[in-house]
């Protein structure tokens, strides 16, 4: 099973509590982004294109744990930047686990072998290792040779030591179905729990804009990958709901749930979501109460037109699963449909034009002094680490 029973039960109980108490908007996963600094410079990343004063900023241990308590989501995902650079990360993870929250520590694994001794295996902790394909493809995607071998070696070590390990893979428009199927086959030989897959989001300042997928291409790509899996009886395990996978293949017409994965970064609570940064507030309550949620999403806003990323649509799929469990069970048992007509696409004709705020935000944030927490951070990483 891709997700342990204890996680399914606790998350399911949390969702039912929100439903029974009439809460309309509730977080499912807190995206806790304690730093932007990274030891890679991937062309498809929109999180590292900041000047040095911003890259020097860090969220402190207390700021991170306060956010976990304030948000209340049952799952905490820690992306970056590269979280293992943060010297308080072991204490941050320990504090989250002590609260019985499920934490996914996202890493490119360049530092994982060195840092693994600082962590204890737990049902509540998962190392989510970034791999974007087999060796040649992954090393090209992260723009650094040798990273694939380092990551695979670290994955094997983590599995041997009893850690929960998943692989997260982002697909771009140069992805080939045969190659992705071969990659999924390989990942399953590593002993990992599952794979998280998603099409890349076209961050406005990412250097590799030509690599991002359009919606039709995304759907056709995932249909072909899933078709190959079915034809050859492959046993791939995904860390995602069956209805989200069905959505990727064009069989569900979903609108995103941006409040499902709220984000706290060194800038504050990000409006409206992890992918689109158009303002920041100081508290989670302010984020929920002051964000114009109806102004965002496919068909509403140009920046959202091609987005099918898991952090926006997995919460929608999970809510649909709770509301229609038999539909979800049917997809789980029969597999994703790769032959039938696709669900109608959302009309884009009335979407409002994109507003580009990156430069303004950078200017505002650059005038602030780095957090004192940055004094306890390793700020340089050898490429051979």
C-alpha positions as CSV (number, residue, x, y, z in Angstrom):
1,X,0.0,0.0,0.0
2,X,1.4,3.4,-1.0
3,X,0.3,5.3,2.2
4,X,0.4,3.6,5.6
5,X,-2.9,2.9,7.3
6,X,-2.1,5.2,10.2
7,X,-1.7,8.1,7.8
8,X,-4.9,7.3,5.9
9,X,-6.9,7.0,9.1
10,X,-5.6,10.2,10.7
11,X,-6.0,12.2,7.6
12,X,-9.5,10.7,6.9
13,X,-10.6,11.5,10.5
14,X,-9.3,15.1,10.1
15,X,-11.3,15.6,6.9
16,X,-14.5,14.1,8.4
17,X,-14.2,16.4,11.4
18,X,-14.0,19.5,9.1
19,X,-17.1,18.2,7.2
20,X,-19.1,17.5,10.3
21,X,-18.3,20.9,11.9
22,X,-19.2,22.7,8.6
23,X,-15.8,24.1,7.8
24,X,-15.8,25.0,4.2
25,X,-12.2,25.8,3.6
26,X,-9.6,23.9,5.5
27,X,-5.9,23.0,5.0
28,X,-4.8,19.5,4.1
29,X,-1.0,20.0,3.7
30,X,1.0,22.9,5.1
31,X,3.8,23.8,2.7
32,X,6.5,24.9,5.1
33,X,9.3,26.6,3.1
34,X,11.9,27.7,5.7
35,X,14.5,28.9,3.1
36,X,14.9,29.5,-0.7
37,X,18.6,28.7,-0.8
38,X,19.5,25.6,-2.7
39,X,22.7,23.7,-3.7
40,X,21.2,23.2,-7.2
41,X,20.0,25.6,-9.9
42,X,17.3,23.7,-11.8
43,X,16.0,25.6,-14.9
44,X,12.4,24.7,-14.1
45,X,12.5,26.1,-10.5
46,X,11.0,29.4,-9.7
47,X,12.1,29.4,-6.0
48,X,15.8,30.3,-6.3
49,X,15.8,33.4,-8.4
50,X,16.3,35.8,-5.6
51,X,19.2,38.2,-4.6
52,X,21.5,37.1,-1.8
53,X,19.8,39.1,1.0
54,X,16.6,37.0,0.4
55,X,18.5,33.8,0.0
56,X,20.1,34.5,3.4
57,X,16.8,34.5,5.1
58,X,15.5,31.6,7.2
59,X,12.5,30.7,9.3
60,X,13.5,29.8,12.8
61,X,12.6,26.6,14.6
62,X,10.0,28.5,16.7
63,X,8.5,30.2,13.6
64,X,8.1,26.8,11.9
65,X,6.5,25.1,14.9
66,X,4.2,28.1,15.5
67,X,3.1,27.8,11.9
68,X,2.3,24.1,12.3
69,X,0.2,24.8,15.3
70,X,-1.6,27.8,13.8
71,X,-2.4,26.0,10.5
72,X,-3.5,22.7,12.0
73,X,-3.1,20.6,8.8
74,X,-2.4,16.9,9.4
75,X,0.5,16.8,6.9
76,X,3.5,19.1,6.6
77,X,5.5,19.2,3.4
78,X,8.9,20.9,3.7
79,X,10.2,22.0,0.3
80,X,12.8,24.7,-0.4
81,X,15.3,25.6,-1.5
82,X,17.1,22.6,-0.1
83,X,15.8,21.9,3.5
84,X,18.8,19.9,4.6
85,X,20.9,23.1,4.3
86,X,19.0,24.5,7.3
87,X,20.9,23.5,10.5
88,X,17.7,23.6,12.6
89,X,16.0,21.2,10.3
90,X,16.4,18.1,12.6
91,X,14.8,20.0,15.5
92,X,12.0,21.3,13.2
93,X,11.2,17.8,12.0
94,X,11.4,16.4,15.6
95,X,9.0,19.1,16.8
96,X,6.5,18.3,14.0
97,X,6.7,14.5,14.6
98,X,6.2,15.1,18.3
99,X,2.9,16.8,17.3
100,X,1.9,13.6,15.4
101,X,1.9,15.4,12.1
102,X,3.1,13.6,9.0
103,X,6.1,15.4,7.6
104,X,7.5,15.0,4.1
105,X,11.0,16.3,4.0
106,X,11.6,17.2,0.4
107,X,15.3,16.9,-0.7
108,X,17.5,16.6,-3.7
109,X,19.5,14.1,-1.5
110,X,22.9,15.7,-2.2
111,X,23.3,16.1,1.6
112,X,21.1,13.2,2.7
113,X,23.8,10.6,3.4
114,X,25.7,13.1,5.5
115,X,22.6,14.4,7.4
116,X,20.7,11.1,7.9
117,X,22.2,10.5,11.3
118,X,20.4,13.6,12.6
119,X,17.0,11.9,12.0
120,X,15.1,9.0,13.5
121,X,12.9,6.6,11.5
122,X,9.2,7.2,12.3
123,X,5.8,6.5,10.7
124,X,5.4,10.3,10.7
125,X,8.6,11.1,8.8
126,X,9.2,10.6,5.1
127,X,12.2,11.6,3.0
128,X,10.7,12.8,-0.3
129,X,13.6,12.6,-2.8
130,X,13.5,14.6,-6.0
131,X,14.2,12.5,-9.2
132,X,13.0,13.7,-12.6
133,X,13.8,10.5,-14.6
134,X,16.7,8.1,-15.1
135,X,20.3,9.3,-14.9
136,X,20.7,11.3,-18.1
137,X,17.3,12.9,-17.9
138,X,17.5,13.8,-14.2
139,X,21.0,15.2,-14.4
140,X,19.9,17.4,-17.3
141,X,16.8,18.5,-15.5
142,X,18.8,19.7,-12.5
143,X,21.6,21.0,-14.6
144,X,24.4,19.0,-12.8
145,X,25.9,15.7,-13.7
146,X,26.3,13.1,-11.0
147,X,23.2,14.1,-8.9
148,X,21.2,11.0,-9.9
149,X,23.8,8.5,-8.6
150,X,24.1,10.5,-5.4
151,X,20.4,10.5,-4.9
152,X,19.9,6.8,-5.6
153,X,22.7,5.9,-3.3
154,X,21.1,8.0,-0.5
155,X,17.6,6.5,-1.2
156,X,19.0,3.0,-0.8
157,X,20.7,3.9,2.5
158,X,17.6,5.5,3.9
159,X,15.5,2.5,3.0
160,X,18.0,0.2,4.6
161,X,17.9,2.3,7.8
162,X,14.1,1.9,8.0
163,X,13.0,5.4,6.9
164,X,9.9,6.0,4.9
165,X,11.1,7.1,1.5
166,X,9.2,8.4,-1.5
167,X,10.3,9.8,-4.9
168,X,8.8,13.0,-6.3
169,X,9.1,13.5,-10.0
170,X,8.1,16.6,-12.0
171,X,7.3,16.1,-15.7
172,X,8.1,18.6,-18.4
173,X,7.3,18.7,-22.1
174,X,10.4,16.8,-23.0
175,X,9.2,13.7,-21.1
176,X,8.8,10.6,-23.2
177,X,6.2,8.0,-22.1
178,X,8.5,5.0,-22.6
179,X,11.3,6.6,-20.6
180,X,8.9,7.6,-17.8
181,X,7.6,4.0,-17.7
182,X,11.1,2.7,-17.5
183,X,11.9,5.3,-14.7
184,X,8.8,4.2,-12.7
185,X,9.9,0.6,-13.0
186,X,13.4,1.5,-11.7
187,X,12.1,3.5,-8.8
188,X,10.0,0.5,-7.7
189,X,13.2,-1.6,-7.4
190,X,14.6,0.8,-4.8
191,X,12.2,-0.2,-2.1
192,X,10.6,3.2,-1.8
193,X,7.1,3.5,-0.5
194,X,5.7,5.4,-3.6
195,X,6.1,8.0,-6.2
196,X,4.6,11.5,-6.3
197,X,4.2,12.8,-9.9
198,X,3.1,16.2,-11.2
199,X,3.5,18.3,-14.3
200,X,5.7,21.3,-13.7
201,X,4.3,24.7,-13.0
202,X,5.5,27.6,-15.2
203,X,6.9,30.0,-12.6
204,X,7.1,33.4,-14.1
205,X,10.8,33.8,-13.4
206,X,11.9,30.2,-14.1
207,X,14.7,30.2,-16.7
208,X,13.4,27.2,-18.6
209,X,10.0,28.4,-19.7
210,X,10.1,26.4,-22.9
211,X,10.0,23.1,-20.9
212,X,6.6,23.6,-19.2
213,X,3.6,21.5,-20.3
214,X,0.3,22.8,-21.6
215,X,-2.9,21.1,-20.4
216,X,-3.7,19.1,-23.5
217,X,-0.1,17.8,-23.6
218,X,-0.2,17.0,-19.9
219,X,-3.3,14.8,-20.3
220,X,-2.1,13.0,-23.4
221,X,1.3,12.4,-21.7
222,X,-0.2,10.8,-18.6
223,X,-2.7,8.8,-20.6
224,X,0.2,7.3,-22.6
225,X,2.2,6.6,-19.5
226,X,-0.7,4.9,-17.6
227,X,-1.5,3.0,-20.8
228,X,2.0,1.5,-20.9
229,X,1.6,0.6,-17.2
230,X,-1.6,-1.2,-17.8
231,X,-0.5,-3.0,-21.0
232,X,2.5,-4.5,-19.3
233,X,1.0,-5.1,-15.9
234,X,3.4,-2.8,-14.1
235,X,2.9,-2.4,-10.3
236,X,3.6,1.3,-9.8
237,X,2.7,2.8,-6.4
238,X,1.8,6.5,-6.3
239,X,1.5,8.7,-3.2
240,X,-1.6,10.3,-4.6
241,X,-5.4,9.6,-4.8
242,X,-6.8,7.6,-7.7
243,X,-9.0,10.5,-8.7
244,X,-6.0,12.9,-8.9
245,X,-4.3,10.4,-11.3
246,X,-7.6,10.2,-13.2
247,X,-7.6,14.0,-13.4
248,X,-4.0,14.0,-14.9
249,X,-5.3,11.7,-17.6
250,X,-8.1,14.1,-18.5
251,X,-11.0,12.2,-17.0
252,X,-12.0,14.7,-14.3
253,X,-12.9,18.4,-14.6
254,X,-11.6,19.9,-11.4
255,X,-11.0,23.3,-10.1
256,X,-8.1,23.8,-7.8
257,X,-8.3,24.1,-4.0
258,X,-5.6,26.7,-3.3
259,X,-6.3,26.8,0.4
260,X,-5.8,23.1,0.7
261,X,-2.0,23.5,0.7
262,X,-1.3,26.9,2.3
263,X,2.3,28.1,2.2
264,X,4.5,29.8,4.7
265,X,7.9,31.0,3.4
266,X,10.5,33.5,4.6
267,X,8.2,36.2,3.1
268,X,5.2,35.2,5.2
269,X,2.0,33.4,4.4
270,X,1.8,33.4,0.6
271,X,-1.4,34.5,-1.2
272,X,-3.0,32.6,-2.8
273,X,-1.0,29.4,-3.0
274,X,2.4,27.6,-3.2
275,X,2.8,28.3,-6.9
276,X,1.4,31.8,-7.3
277,X,2.9,34.5,-5.0
278,X,0.9,37.7,-5.1
279,X,1.2,39.1,-1.7
280,X,2.0,37.9,1.9
281,X,0.4,38.2,5.2
282,X,1.6,37.6,8.8
283,X,-0.9,35.0,10.0
284,X,-2.7,31.9,8.7
285,X,-6.0,33.4,9.8
286,X,-5.3,36.5,7.8
287,X,-4.4,34.4,4.7
288,X,-7.7,32.5,5.0
289,X,-9.9,35.6,5.7
290,X,-8.4,38.1,3.3
291,X,-7.5,36.1,0.2
292,X,-9.9,36.6,-2.7
293,X,-10.0,32.8,-3.4
294,X,-12.6,33.2,-6.2
295,X,-10.1,35.3,-8.2
296,X,-7.8,32.4,-8.8
297,X,-7.9,29.1,-10.7
298,X,-8.1,27.7,-14.2
299,X,-10.6,29.8,-16.2
300,X,-10.3,32.7,-13.8
301,X,-6.7,33.8,-13.9
302,X,-4.1,33.6,-16.8
303,X,-1.3,32.3,-14.5
304,X,-3.5,29.3,-13.6
305,X,-4.4,28.4,-17.2
306,X,-2.2,25.4,-17.6
307,X,-1.7,24.4,-14.0
308,X,-2.5,20.8,-13.1
309,X,0.0,20.5,-10.2
310,X,-0.8,18.2,-7.2
311,X,-0.5,20.9,-4.6
312,X,-3.6,22.6,-6.1
313,X,-5.6,19.7,-7.4
314,X,-4.9,16.9,-5.0
315,X,-7.0,18.5,-2.2
316,X,-9.8,18.8,-4.8
317,X,-9.5,15.1,-5.6
318,X,-9.4,14.1,-1.9
319,X,-12.6,16.1,-1.3
320,X,-14.2,14.4,-4.3
321,X,-13.0,11.0,-2.9
322,X,-14.7,11.7,0.4
323,X,-17.9,12.9,-1.3
324,X,-18.0,10.0,-3.9
325,X,-16.1,7.0,-2.4
326,X,-17.6,4.6,-4.9
327,X,-16.3,6.6,-7.9
328,X,-12.8,6.7,-6.4
329,X,-12.9,3.0,-5.6
330,X,-13.9,2.2,-9.2
331,X,-10.9,4.1,-10.5
332,X,-8.6,2.4,-7.9
333,X,-9.8,-1.1,-8.9
334,X,-10.1,-0.7,-12.6
335,X,-7.2,1.8,-13.1
336,X,-7.2,5.1,-14.9
337,X,-9.2,5.2,-18.2
338,X,-6.8,5.9,-21.1
339,X,-9.1,5.4,-24.0
340,X,-12.5,7.1,-23.4
341,X,-13.3,10.7,-24.2
342,X,-11.8,13.3,-21.9
343,X,-13.8,15.5,-19.6
344,X,-14.7,18.9,-21.0
345,X,-12.0,21.6,-20.6
346,X,-12.6,24.7,-18.5
347,X,-13.3,27.8,-20.6
348,X,-10.5,30.3,-20.6
349,X,-12.1,33.1,-22.5
350,X,-13.1,35.0,-19.4
351,X,-9.9,34.7,-17.4
352,X,-8.3,37.9,-16.1
353,X,-4.8,38.8,-17.4
354,X,-1.8,37.9,-15.3
355,X,-0.3,40.5,-13.0
356,X,3.4,40.3,-12.6
357,X,4.5,41.2,-9.1
358,X,7.8,39.4,-8.7
359,X,10.0,42.5,-9.0
360,X,7.9,44.5,-6.5
361,X,8.0,41.6,-3.9
362,X,11.8,41.2,-4.3
363,X,12.3,44.9,-3.8
364,X,10.2,44.9,-0.7
365,X,11.8,41.8,0.8
366,X,15.3,42.8,0.0
367,X,15.0,45.9,2.2
368,X,14.4,43.7,5.3
369,X,17.2,42.3,7.3
370,X,17.8,38.5,7.3
371,X,16.3,36.6,10.2
372,X,18.6,35.9,13.1
373,X,17.9,32.3,12.5
374,X,20.2,32.5,9.5
375,X,23.2,32.6,11.8
376,X,22.6,28.9,12.5
377,X,22.6,27.8,8.9
378,X,25.1,26.2,6.6
379,X,25.1,28.6,3.6
380,X,27.5,26.9,1.2
381,X,27.4,23.4,-0.1
382,X,30.0,21.6,-2.2
383,X,28.7,20.1,-5.4
384,X,30.3,16.8,-4.5
385,X,28.6,16.7,-1.0
